[in-house]
Amino acid sequence: MSSDSAMIEIVMPRMGLTMESGTLVKWLKQEGEAVKSGEPLLEIETDKSVVEVEALDDGILAQILAQPGETLAVGALLGYLAPQKETQRIVTPVQDAVQPSPRMEGKSVPTQIDRTDEASTAASKVKASPAARRLAKQWGIALEQIAGSGPGGRVVAWNVAKAYEKNITQAVASPLPKRVSPIAQRLAAEMGVDLDHVQGTGPLGMVTRQDVEKTLQAGFPEKEGALPGGEFLLPPDATLEQPGKVQQRMAERMTQSFTTAPHFYLQAEVDARPLVALRKSLVEVFDKRYGVHLTYTDLLLYFCARLLPAHPMLMAQWSEKGLVKFSRVHIGIAVDTEHGLFVPVMRDVHQLGLVEISRQRSELTNKARAGKLLPQDYEQGVFTLTNLGMLRIDAFQAILNPPQAAILSAGRIRERPMVQDHQVIAGEMVTLTLSADHRVLDGGSAARFLDQLVEWLENPSLSMA
């Protein structure tokens, strides 16, 4: 949020380094309501999660511009907050000083009237709000050719935006280029989509990634020299559903991972009887004494975290400038939710005791399932653990979580026949699979990690040596 002399602008915040746009989920305050700094003001959906955005200033929510469901670029104007010091000057609610758009018709909002500024403005000088002046300068629009709809004929931001949107000849100093988001530009170039034939649905007609993807799905006019693409035909008994942001982002990351990182897989069967016995001896104590429920995932996190510093290449990452190596053990945990797959990160796991590992894993899992993860909850992971044992999966090969070089997958613990002292007995076994990036790891270095992990799981006391 940034302020001018009249109102404080509420804009789409950047919630991560890679965020280019966000979808407004809902406003948590209504127009005319008081807002305190630090109080939740609205919810936005990024490509990773739904995040509450806090107000940065005290004031009154004077005007809502963006509506739930709209996807807007970072920095786009969402509404206005009237500062507390200015609210005394709002004598009475007046008809919206910003000309109402179709989505705002019928609303009456409090708007500040700066009579001092208007009275002192020379007749030859255009009266315009600071926000209108900034937009006009940014877009090359002549303010003197715009009819203002604000108090006393003042030009407001809405007037400038409409002039830009309609490309009014007399209001534009130079022809306006088609607005395209950077990610839409890249996707169109990769897929051979002619942007001249893509209708933008973003802010002020901006072409977004979703617009390019819709054009791809519907069949599109191709650029000269592009590879021919077949027309998309929907079978009569099928329906087409657009994936959510989380699913789109997951698809992009997994495609990137599988097509850029040469995967290889190592698998080992583990005698899980000592692991089962260890959990059985601790689970009741942890529940009663510490109020945490110990899981097999917690035990795997504990052993992996203490083993990884001795195998630093498992935490390295490939880059065009060289191998990036880490010393702190930040482990991602794959969490299956009704909204998709999330991989929040536990930090410095090698320094945590088993109780704290169990507590933090539970908190992150609950946040993921409630859709409350923050962008920082995903950052800095160097290794990932995924466990589908609770879904009765025996073994599986996981795709790497880029840019990480290794991910460990665990299946269910189940009773199987095994040989002990030349006799077949019923034992409890679990299958572990290590997926690795062959640019970073060779078979030997990955195998040594998995071999030592199996040894520790089958003899837990060795982890204390």
C-alpha positions as CSV (number, residue, x, y, z in Angstrom):
1,M,0.0,0.0,0.0
2,S,1.3,3.5,-0.9
3,S,-0.3,6.8,0.1
4,D,-0.9,10.1,-1.6
5,S,-2.4,13.3,-0.1
6,A,-6.0,12.1,-0.4
7,M,-6.2,8.3,-0.2
8,I,-4.0,5.3,0.6
9,E,-3.9,2.9,-2.4
10,I,-4.4,-0.8,-1.7
11,V,-2.5,-2.8,-4.3
12,M,-1.9,-6.4,-5.1
13,P,1.2,-7.4,-2.9
14,R,4.1,-9.5,-4.1
15,M,4.0,-12.6,-1.8
16,G,7.1,-14.2,-3.3
17,L,10.0,-13.6,-5.6
18,T,8.3,-15.5,-8.5
19,M,4.8,-14.1,-8.0
20,E,3.6,-12.1,-11.0
21,S,-0.2,-12.0,-10.3
22,G,-2.7,-13.0,-7.7
23,T,-6.4,-13.8,-7.6
24,L,-8.6,-11.9,-5.1
25,V,-10.5,-14.4,-3.0
26,K,-12.5,-12.1,-0.8
27,W,-12.5,-8.9,1.2
28,L,-12.5,-9.3,4.9
29,K,-13.8,-5.7,5.5
30,Q,-16.7,-3.9,3.9
31,E,-16.7,-0.4,2.5
32,G,-17.0,2.2,5.3
33,E,-15.5,-0.2,8.0
34,A,-12.6,0.9,10.1
35,V,-9.3,-0.9,9.5
36,K,-6.3,-1.1,11.8
37,S,-2.8,-1.6,10.8
38,G,-1.9,-5.3,11.0
39,E,-5.5,-6.4,10.8
40,P,-6.4,-8.9,8.0
41,L,-7.9,-6.9,5.1
42,L,-8.3,-9.4,2.2
43,E,-7.4,-12.8,1.0
44,I,-5.5,-13.5,-2.2
45,E,-4.7,-16.8,-4.0
46,T,-1.2,-17.2,-5.3
47,D,0.1,-20.1,-7.3
48,K,0.9,-21.8,-4.0
49,S,-1.7,-21.0,-1.5
50,V,-4.4,-18.7,-0.2
51,V,-2.9,-15.9,1.9
52,E,-4.4,-13.3,4.2
53,V,-3.1,-9.8,3.5
54,E,-2.9,-7.4,6.4
55,A,-3.5,-3.7,6.3
56,L,-0.4,-1.5,6.5
57,D,-2.2,1.6,7.7
58,D,-5.1,2.6,10.0
59,G,-8.1,4.1,8.2
60,I,-11.5,3.5,6.7
61,L,-12.0,1.2,3.7
62,A,-13.3,3.9,1.4
63,Q,-13.6,2.1,-1.9
64,I,-13.4,-1.4,-3.3
65,L,-12.3,-1.6,-6.9
66,A,-11.4,-5.3,-7.4
67,Q,-13.9,-8.0,-6.9
68,P,-13.5,-11.6,-5.8
69,G,-12.4,-13.9,-8.5
70,E,-10.4,-11.3,-10.4
71,T,-6.8,-12.1,-11.3
72,L,-4.6,-9.0,-11.1
73,A,-0.9,-8.3,-11.7
74,V,1.3,-7.4,-8.8
75,G,0.9,-3.7,-8.0
76,A,-2.6,-3.5,-9.5
77,L,-4.9,-1.2,-7.6
78,L,-7.5,-3.1,-5.5
79,G,-9.1,-0.2,-3.6
80,Y,-8.6,2.8,-1.4
81,L,-8.2,3.4,2.3
82,A,-9.0,6.8,3.8
83,P,-6.4,7.7,6.4
84,Q,-7.7,8.3,9.9
85,K,-6.4,11.9,9.9
86,E,-8.4,12.6,6.7
87,T,-11.7,10.9,7.7
88,Q,-12.9,14.0,9.6
89,R,-12.9,15.9,6.3
90,I,-15.4,13.5,4.8
91,V,-18.6,15.4,5.7
92,T,-21.0,13.0,4.1
93,P,-21.0,10.0,1.8
94,V,-21.2,11.3,-1.7
95,Q,-21.7,9.5,-5.0
96,D,-18.5,7.7,-5.9
97,A,-16.0,10.4,-6.9
98,V,-14.4,7.8,-9.2
99,Q,-16.9,7.3,-12.0
100,P,-18.6,3.9,-11.2
101,S,-17.6,1.0,-13.4
102,P,-20.3,-1.7,-14.1
103,R,-19.2,-3.7,-11.1
104,M,-19.5,-0.6,-8.8
105,E,-22.9,0.7,-10.0
106,G,-25.3,1.5,-7.2
107,K,-22.6,1.9,-4.5
108,S,-22.2,5.0,-2.5
109,V,-18.7,5.4,-0.9
110,P,-17.1,8.1,1.2
111,T,-14.6,10.1,-0.8
112,Q,-12.4,12.9,0.3
113,I,-12.9,16.3,-1.3
114,D,-9.8,18.5,-1.2
115,R,-11.4,21.9,-1.5
116,T,-8.2,23.8,-0.6
117,D,-6.3,22.2,-3.5
118,E,-9.2,22.8,-6.0
119,A,-9.7,26.4,-5.0
120,S,-6.0,27.2,-5.5
121,T,-5.7,25.5,-8.8
122,A,-5.3,27.9,-11.7
123,A,-7.9,27.7,-14.4
124,S,-5.3,26.9,-17.0
125,K,-3.9,23.9,-15.0
126,V,-5.6,20.5,-15.1
127,K,-7.0,19.4,-11.7
128,A,-6.1,15.7,-11.2
129,S,-5.5,13.3,-8.3
130,P,-1.9,12.2,-7.7
131,A,-2.8,8.6,-8.7
132,A,-4.3,10.0,-12.0
133,R,-1.1,11.9,-12.7
134,R,1.1,8.9,-12.1
135,L,-1.0,6.7,-14.4
136,A,-1.1,9.4,-17.1
137,K,2.7,9.8,-17.0
138,Q,3.2,6.0,-17.1
139,W,0.9,5.4,-20.1
140,G,1.6,8.6,-22.0
141,I,-1.9,10.0,-21.8
142,A,-2.6,13.8,-22.1
143,L,-4.5,14.8,-18.9
144,E,-5.8,18.0,-20.5
145,Q,-7.8,16.0,-23.0
146,I,-9.6,13.9,-20.4
147,A,-12.9,15.0,-18.9
148,G,-12.7,14.6,-15.1
149,S,-15.5,13.0,-13.2
150,G,-14.3,13.9,-9.7
151,P,-15.4,16.8,-7.5
152,G,-15.1,20.1,-9.5
153,G,-14.2,18.2,-12.6
154,R,-11.1,16.7,-11.1
155,V,-9.5,13.9,-13.2
156,V,-9.3,10.7,-11.2
157,A,-7.5,7.4,-11.8
158,W,-10.6,5.8,-13.2
159,N,-10.8,8.5,-16.0
160,V,-7.2,7.8,-17.0
161,A,-7.8,4.0,-16.9
162,K,-10.8,4.3,-19.1
163,A,-8.9,6.5,-21.6
164,Y,-6.2,3.8,-21.7
165,E,-8.6,0.9,-21.9
166,K,-10.6,2.4,-24.8
167,N,-7.5,3.7,-26.6
168,I,-9.2,7.1,-27.1
169,T,-7.2,8.8,-29.9
170,Q,-7.4,12.3,-28.6
171,A,-6.4,11.2,-25.1
172,V,-3.3,9.3,-26.0
173,A,0.0,10.9,-26.8
174,S,1.3,7.8,-28.7
175,P,-0.2,4.5,-29.8
176,L,-0.5,2.0,-26.9
177,P,1.1,-1.4,-27.3
178,K,-0.7,-4.6,-26.4
179,R,-0.1,-5.4,-22.7
180,V,1.3,-8.9,-22.1
181,S,2.5,-10.4,-18.8
182,P,6.1,-11.7,-18.9
183,I,5.0,-15.3,-18.3
184,A,2.4,-15.1,-21.0
185,Q,5.1,-13.8,-23.4
186,R,7.4,-16.7,-22.6
187,L,4.6,-19.3,-22.9
188,A,3.4,-17.9,-26.2
189,A,7.0,-17.9,-27.6
190,E,7.5,-21.5,-26.5
191,M,4.2,-22.8,-27.9
192,G,4.1,-20.7,-31.1
193,V,1.0,-18.8,-30.2
194,D,0.4,-15.6,-32.1
195,L,-0.4,-13.0,-29.4
196,D,-2.3,-10.9,-31.9
197,H,-5.1,-13.5,-31.8
198,V,-5.2,-13.8,-28.0
199,Q,-7.9,-11.8,-26.1
200,G,-6.6,-10.4,-22.9
201,T,-8.7,-10.8,-19.7
202,G,-6.3,-9.3,-17.2
203,P,-6.1,-5.8,-15.8
204,L,-6.9,-3.3,-18.6
205,G,-6.9,-6.0,-21.2
206,M,-3.5,-7.5,-20.3
207,V,-2.8,-10.9,-21.8
208,T,-2.2,-13.4,-19.0
209,R,-0.9,-16.9,-18.9
210,Q,-4.4,-18.2,-18.5
211,D,-5.4,-16.4,-21.8
212,V,-2.6,-18.1,-23.7
213,E,-3.5,-21.5,-22.2
214,K,-7.1,-21.1,-23.2
215,T,-6.1,-20.3,-26.7
216,L,-3.9,-23.4,-26.8
217,Q,-6.8,-25.6,-25.6
218,A,-9.2,-24.2,-28.1
219,G,-6.8,-24.5,-31.1
220,F,-5.0,-21.3,-32.2
221,P,-3.8,-19.3,-35.2
222,E,-0.1,-20.2,-35.3
223,K,2.9,-18.0,-36.0
224,E,4.7,-18.4,-39.3
225,G,7.2,-21.2,-38.9
226,A,5.5,-22.7,-35.8
227,L,4.9,-26.4,-35.6
228,P,1.5,-27.3,-36.7
229,G,-1.0,-28.0,-33.9
230,G,-4.1,-30.1,-34.1
231,E,-7.5,-28.7,-33.2
232,F,-8.7,-29.5,-29.7
233,L,-12.0,-31.3,-29.9
234,L,-14.0,-32.1,-26.7
235,P,-15.8,-35.5,-26.8
236,P,-19.5,-35.1,-26.4
237,D,-19.6,-37.1,-23.1
238,A,-16.7,-35.1,-21.5
239,T,-16.5,-31.8,-19.7
240,L,-13.6,-29.3,-19.6
241,E,-12.5,-28.0,-16.2
242,Q,-9.8,-25.4,-15.7
243,P,-7.2,-26.4,-13.2
244,G,-6.6,-24.3,-10.1
245,K,-3.5,-22.2,-9.6
246,V,-1.9,-24.7,-7.3
247,Q,-2.5,-27.6,-9.8
248,Q,-1.2,-25.4,-12.7
249,R,1.9,-24.5,-10.8
250,M,2.5,-28.2,-9.8
251,A,2.1,-29.2,-13.4
252,E,4.7,-26.6,-14.5
253,R,7.2,-27.6,-11.9
254,M,6.9,-31.3,-12.4
255,T,7.2,-30.9,-16.2
256,Q,10.3,-28.7,-15.6
257,S,11.7,-31.3,-13.2
258,F,11.1,-34.4,-15.4
259,T,12.3,-32.8,-18.6
260,T,15.4,-31.0,-17.3
261,A,16.8,-33.3,-14.5
262,P,17.9,-36.8,-15.6
263,H,16.3,-38.9,-12.9
264,F,17.5,-42.2,-11.6
265,Y,16.0,-44.4,-8.8
266,L,17.4,-46.6,-6.1
267,Q,15.1,-48.9,-4.1
268,A,15.7,-50.8,-0.8
269,E,13.5,-53.1,1.3
270,V,13.9,-52.4,5.0
271,D,13.2,-54.7,7.9
272,A,10.8,-52.4,9.7
273,R,10.4,-54.4,12.9
274,P,12.8,-52.2,14.9
275,L,11.2,-49.1,13.6
276,V,7.7,-50.4,14.5
277,A,9.0,-51.3,18.0
278,L,10.6,-47.9,18.4
279,R,7.4,-46.0,17.6
280,K,5.3,-48.3,19.7
281,S,7.5,-47.6,22.7
282,L,7.3,-43.8,22.3
283,V,3.8,-43.0,20.9
284,E,1.9,-43.2,24.1
285,V,4.5,-41.2,26.0
286,F,4.6,-38.5,23.4
287,D,0.8,-38.3,23.4
288,K,0.5,-38.0,27.2
289,R,3.6,-36.0,28.1
290,Y,4.0,-33.7,25.1
291,G,0.6,-33.7,23.4
292,V,2.0,-34.7,20.0
293,H,1.2,-37.8,17.9
294,L,4.4,-39.6,16.7
295,T,4.2,-40.9,13.2
296,Y,6.5,-42.9,11.0
297,T,7.1,-39.8,8.9
298,D,8.5,-38.1,12.0
299,L,10.9,-41.0,12.6
300,L,12.0,-40.9,8.9
301,L,12.5,-37.1,9.2
302,Y,14.6,-37.6,12.3
303,F,17.0,-40.2,10.8
304,C,17.3,-38.4,7.4
305,A,18.1,-35.1,9.1
306,R,20.9,-36.6,11.1
307,L,22.3,-38.5,8.2
308,L,22.2,-35.8,5.5
309,P,25.2,-33.7,6.8
310,A,27.4,-36.7,6.3
311,H,26.2,-36.9,2.7
312,P,26.2,-33.2,1.6
313,M,25.7,-34.0,-2.1
314,L,22.2,-35.2,-1.3
315,M,21.5,-31.5,-0.4
316,A,23.3,-30.0,-3.4
317,Q,21.5,-28.3,-6.4
318,W,22.5,-28.0,-10.0
319,S,22.9,-24.5,-11.6
320,E,24.4,-23.3,-14.8
321,K,27.2,-21.7,-12.8
322,G,28.0,-24.7,-10.8
323,L,26.8,-26.9,-7.9
324,V,25.1,-25.0,-5.1
325,K,25.9,-26.7,-1.7
326,F,24.1,-26.2,1.6
327,S,25.0,-27.0,5.2
328,R,21.7,-26.5,6.9
329,V,19.1,-29.3,6.7
330,H,15.8,-27.9,5.5
331,I,13.5,-30.8,4.6
332,G,10.3,-30.5,2.5
333,I,7.3,-32.7,3.5
334,A,4.9,-33.7,0.7
335,V,1.3,-33.1,2.0
336,D,-1.7,-34.4,0.1
337,T,-4.8,-32.1,0.5
338,E,-8.1,-31.6,-1.3
339,H,-6.6,-28.5,-2.9
340,G,-3.6,-30.4,-4.4
341,L,-0.1,-31.3,-3.3
342,F,1.8,-29.0,-1.1
343,V,5.5,-29.3,0.1
344,P,6.1,-27.0,3.1
345,V,9.6,-26.9,4.5
346,M,10.8,-27.7,8.0
347,R,14.0,-25.8,8.8
348,D,17.2,-26.9,10.6
349,V,15.7,-30.4,11.2
350,H,19.1,-31.7,12.1
351,Q,19.0,-29.5,15.3
352,L,15.5,-30.6,16.4
353,G,14.6,-33.4,18.8
354,L,12.0,-36.0,17.9
355,V,9.3,-34.2,19.9
356,E,9.8,-30.9,18.1
357,I,10.0,-32.6,14.7
358,S,6.7,-34.2,15.4
359,R,5.1,-30.9,16.6
360,Q,6.4,-28.8,13.6
361,R,5.4,-31.5,11.1
362,S,1.9,-31.6,12.5
363,E,1.6,-27.8,12.4
364,L,2.8,-27.5,8.8
365,T,0.5,-30.4,7.7
366,N,-2.5,-28.7,9.4
367,K,-1.7,-25.4,7.8
368,A,-1.4,-27.0,4.4
369,R,-4.8,-28.7,4.7
370,A,-6.4,-25.5,5.9
371,G,-4.9,-23.6,3.0
372,K,-3.0,-21.3,5.4
373,L,0.6,-21.8,4.2
374,L,2.6,-18.6,3.6
375,P,5.1,-18.2,0.8
376,Q,8.0,-18.4,3.2
377,D,6.7,-21.9,4.3
378,Y,7.9,-23.3,0.9
379,E,11.3,-21.7,0.7
380,Q,14.9,-23.0,1.1
381,G,14.2,-26.8,1.0
382,V,17.2,-28.9,0.2
383,F,15.7,-32.4,0.4
384,T,12.1,-33.8,0.3
385,L,10.4,-36.7,2.0
386,T,7.1,-38.2,0.7
387,N,5.2,-41.0,2.4
388,L,2.1,-42.7,0.9
389,G,2.1,-45.6,3.3
390,M,-1.1,-44.4,4.9
391,L,-2.8,-44.8,1.5
392,R,-1.7,-48.5,1.2
393,I,0.9,-47.8,-1.4
394,D,3.7,-50.4,-1.3
395,A,6.3,-48.5,-3.3
396,F,6.5,-45.6,-5.8
397,Q,9.1,-43.4,-7.6
398,A,8.7,-39.7,-6.9
399,I,9.5,-36.9,-9.3
400,L,12.2,-34.5,-8.0
401,N,11.1,-31.3,-6.4
402,P,13.1,-28.7,-8.3
403,P,15.7,-27.5,-7.8
404,Q,16.5,-30.2,-5.3
405,A,18.6,-33.2,-6.3
406,A,17.0,-35.9,-4.1
407,I,13.6,-37.0,-2.8
408,L,12.9,-40.1,-0.6
409,S,9.6,-41.9,-1.0
410,A,8.3,-44.4,1.6
411,G,5.5,-47.0,1.1
412,R,3.5,-48.8,3.7
413,I,4.8,-51.1,6.4
414,R,3.2,-54.5,5.8
415,E,3.7,-58.0,6.9
416,R,5.6,-60.1,4.4
417,P,7.5,-63.4,4.4
418,M,11.2,-63.0,5.2
419,V,14.1,-65.3,5.9
420,Q,15.8,-65.3,9.3
421,D,18.3,-67.9,10.5
422,H,17.4,-70.0,7.4
423,Q,13.8,-70.0,8.3
424,V,10.8,-68.2,6.7
425,I,9.0,-66.0,9.1
426,A,6.4,-63.3,9.0
427,G,8.2,-59.9,9.1
428,E,7.2,-56.3,8.7
429,M,8.8,-54.6,5.7
430,V,8.8,-51.2,4.1
431,T,10.2,-50.1,0.7
432,L,12.1,-46.9,0.3
433,T,12.9,-45.3,-3.1
434,L,15.4,-42.6,-3.6
435,S,14.9,-40.4,-6.7
436,A,18.1,-38.5,-7.6
437,D,19.3,-35.9,-10.2
438,H,22.1,-37.6,-12.2
439,R,23.7,-34.2,-12.8
440,V,24.5,-33.8,-9.1
441,L,24.6,-37.4,-7.8
442,D,26.1,-40.6,-9.2
443,G,24.8,-44.1,-8.3
444,G,27.5,-44.6,-5.6
445,S,27.0,-41.5,-3.6
446,A,23.2,-41.9,-3.6
447,A,23.5,-45.6,-2.8
448,R,25.8,-44.9,0.2
449,F,23.2,-42.6,1.7
450,L,20.3,-45.0,1.2
451,D,22.5,-47.9,2.5
452,Q,23.3,-46.1,5.8
453,L,19.7,-45.0,6.2
454,V,18.5,-48.6,5.9
455,E,21.2,-49.6,8.5
456,W,19.9,-46.9,10.9
457,L,16.3,-47.9,10.5
458,E,17.1,-51.5,11.1
459,N,19.3,-50.6,14.1
460,P,18.1,-47.2,15.5
461,S,20.7,-47.1,18.2
462,L,23.4,-46.7,15.5
463,S,22.1,-43.1,14.9
464,M,23.4,-42.2,18.3
465,A,27.0,-43.4,17.7
